[in-house]
Amino acid sequence: MDFRLTDEQQQLQDTVRAFADRECAPLAAAWDRENRVPDHEFEEKLIGLGLYGMTLPERWGGGGRELLDAVLVIEQLARVSPLCAAGVFESSVGPVRVIERFGSEEQQARWLPKVCRGETEISIGMSEPEAGSALTDLRTTAEKVSGGYRLNGVKAWCTGGGHSRAYLVYCRMNDRPGPKGIAGLLVEKGTPGFTFGPQERYLGLRGFPSSALYFADCVVPEENLVIQPGGFASLMDCFNIERCGNATMALGIAAGALEVATSYARERRTFGRPICERGVVQEMIADMATRVDAARLLVYRAAANAGTGLAGMKETSMAKLFANETAKHVTDKAMEILGAVGYSAEYPIERMLRDSRGWPIAGGTLQIQRLIIASAVFGRRFDQRLPS
Ligand SMILES: Cc1cc2nc3c(=O)[nH]c(=O)nc-3n(C[C@H](O)[C@H](O)[C@H](O)COP(=O)(O)OP(=O)(O)OC[C@H]3O[C@@H](n4cnc5c(N)ncnc54)[C@H](O)[C@@H]3O)c2cc1C
């Protein structure tokens, strides 16, 4: 087993790291303060570096790269701010991968090149007010009508809501219970009957647009059906790729907070000595560094084993669980090491701490990841609906 990156991966990592420090770091605080989406000029720089659609096939304008390469890039950008990595995330590990894996040739030709060029973002509408962890309780319906499907329902907490130009909407197409009737339909912004709720106000992840999606007799053309009813397993298989991306965002935040805390501990002097010379501070930094590395190994393993295909469920859930927990722990400890500077909005740690709290909820909570892992370990499914 070789844990070293290839020369090419190392070079990619170094290039993106330098870019993040040069181009993102000076903007991250303002984006957060002003709840601002990165502008087109910034997006163009990422596209210029070949960082959009990294994992999409070359014939559609993508990079044809393996998931690990995208993970390396997302980590380096998220180290400064997850918002810097949002476009790379969406275009390489987001719902576009459902179209890449399971969409028809026509759907791929229509959507993938636009995503690679940054002309279309595709968001995911799964959760509903009454169906978060219990996703298969979703009630949004898509009824077959002449030439298409009539969509009715509400989606909650959609990242990209109001901003993205297309939405992969999980909906129910027949009366079959649970996952059996669920399908995936692509809905374009501007389709009559499709509206957005007000922008959500979150603790962190400011600058990420987010809103509810409302569908009222919204007729979607037939050719926008990406996943047939009964294909719920395909949707969830693909969602593991996005979960790897989620874990990477958390890893990046943790790695960034560790860097800030380490350099502060070198410089900050109390009682005439730098605080890095104190055993208690060394202990905190050593634990933080070990957790970050362990999270990195889990995330890289899940990504490396996915290659250009799908990611394994157990490996991905372990990576997400551990990286999400690590980001919470490391940003918390970093705040302690920085004292008042850590608590001040003039410095990055409080932003990192706030951002670290979003990823464990998005993409399935930590309790749900534990449930997936336990099911894999015991080799059986634990039906959440059975009376205890
Ligand atoms: C920043 C952010 C971005 C998001 N982006 C999107 C998006 O783009 N698209 C989208 O569709 N959704 C999105 N979501 C929604 C997210 O997927 C859900 O919030 C998540 O799945 C949890 O659902 P819930 O909030 O309804 O919590 P609930 O399901 O109500 O859970 C509440 C609590 O109960 C626990 N719990 C629930 N069931 C069980 C169980 N069986 N066993 C043990 N514990 C359990 C949960 O772990 C949690 O602690 C986003 C959320 C956030 C915060």
The ligand as a MOL file (V3000), in Angstrom:
LIG
                    3D

  0  0  0     0  0            999 V3000
M  V30 BEGIN CTAB
M  V30 COUNTS 53 58 0 0 0
M  V30 BEGIN ATOM
M  V30 1 C -25.8810 23.4770 5.4470 0
M  V30 2 C -26.9220 22.5280 4.9700 0
M  V30 3 C -26.9970 22.2420 3.6070 0
M  V30 4 C -27.9990 21.3750 3.1420 0
M  V30 5 N -28.1060 21.1890 1.7980 0
M  V30 6 C -29.1090 20.4120 1.3190 0
M  V30 7 C -29.3160 20.2790 -0.0980 0
M  V30 8 O -28.5940 20.8450 -0.9040 0
M  V30 9 N -30.3520 19.5200 -0.5240 0
M  V30 10 C -31.1760 18.8680 0.3390 0
M  V30 11 O -32.0640 18.1710 -0.1150 0
M  V30 12 N -31.0190 18.9870 1.6890 0
M  V30 13 C -30.0140 19.7500 2.1880 0
M  V30 14 N -29.8460 19.8970 3.5520 0
M  V30 15 C -30.7590 19.2180 4.4500 0
M  V30 16 C -30.1040 18.0190 5.1380 0
M  V30 17 O -29.9180 16.9660 4.2160 0
M  V30 18 C -31.0080 17.5890 6.3030 0
M  V30 19 O -31.0540 18.6850 7.2100 0
M  V30 20 C -30.5020 16.3510 7.0060 0
M  V30 21 O -30.6640 15.2090 6.2090 0
M  V30 22 C -31.2090 16.1220 8.3470 0
M  V30 23 O -32.5850 16.2330 8.2250 0
M  V30 24 P -33.4280 17.1580 9.2630 0
M  V30 25 O -32.7690 18.4770 9.3290 0
M  V30 26 O -34.8440 17.0810 8.8340 0
M  V30 27 O -33.2200 16.4530 10.6610 0
M  V30 28 P -34.1070 15.2320 11.2300 0
M  V30 29 O -34.1430 14.1440 10.2340 0
M  V30 30 O -35.3680 15.7680 11.7500 0
M  V30 31 O -33.1980 14.7680 12.4470 0
M  V30 32 C -33.1600 15.4760 13.6800 0
M  V30 33 C -32.2080 14.7500 14.6300 0
M  V30 34 O -32.6820 13.4050 14.8540 0
M  V30 35 C -31.6560 12.4850 14.5060 0
M  V30 36 N -32.2850 11.3020 13.9210 0
M  V30 37 C -33.2490 11.2820 12.9530 0
M  V30 38 N -33.5840 10.0190 12.6760 0
M  V30 39 C -32.8210 9.2150 13.4520 0
M  V30 40 C -32.6840 7.8170 13.6160 0
M  V30 41 N -33.4110 6.9680 12.9080 0
M  V30 42 N -31.7750 7.3500 14.5110 0
M  V30 43 C -31.0240 8.2020 15.2430 0
M  V30 44 N -31.1030 9.5420 15.1420 0
M  V30 45 C -31.9760 10.0420 14.2450 0
M  V30 46 C -30.7930 13.2160 13.4840 0
M  V30 47 O -29.5110 12.6360 13.4080 0
M  V30 48 C -30.7990 14.6130 14.0670 0
M  V30 49 O -29.8690 14.6800 15.1070 0
M  V30 50 C -28.8770 20.7560 4.0420 0
M  V30 51 C -28.7730 21.0360 5.4100 0
M  V30 52 C -27.8140 21.9150 5.8730 0
M  V30 53 C -27.7260 22.2250 7.3300 0
M  V30 END ATOM
M  V30 BEGIN BOND
M  V30 1 1 1 2
M  V30 2 1 2 3
M  V30 3 2 2 52
M  V30 4 2 3 4
M  V30 5 1 4 5
M  V30 6 1 4 50
M  V30 7 2 5 6
M  V30 8 1 6 7
M  V30 9 1 6 13
M  V30 10 2 7 8
M  V30 11 1 7 9
M  V30 12 1 9 10
M  V30 13 2 10 11
M  V30 14 1 10 12
M  V30 15 2 12 13
M  V30 16 1 13 14
M  V30 17 1 14 15
M  V30 18 1 14 50
M  V30 19 1 15 16
M  V30 20 1 16 17
M  V30 21 1 16 18
M  V30 22 1 18 19
M  V30 23 1 18 20
M  V30 24 1 20 21
M  V30 25 1 20 22
M  V30 26 1 22 23
M  V30 27 1 23 24
M  V30 28 2 24 25
M  V30 29 1 24 26
M  V30 30 1 24 27
M  V30 31 1 27 28
M  V30 32 2 28 29
M  V30 33 1 28 30
M  V30 34 1 28 31
M  V30 35 1 31 32
M  V30 36 1 32 33
M  V30 37 1 33 34
M  V30 38 1 33 48
M  V30 39 1 34 35
M  V30 40 1 35 36
M  V30 41 1 35 46
M  V30 42 1 36 37
M  V30 43 1 36 45
M  V30 44 2 37 38
M  V30 45 1 38 39
M  V30 46 1 39 40
M  V30 47 2 39 45
M  V30 48 1 40 41
M  V30 49 2 40 42
M  V30 50 1 42 43
M  V30 51 2 43 44
M  V30 52 1 44 45
M  V30 53 1 46 47
M  V30 54 1 46 48
M  V30 55 1 48 49
M  V30 56 2 50 51
M  V30 57 1 51 52
M  V30 58 1 52 53
M  V30 END BOND
M  V30 END CTAB
M  END
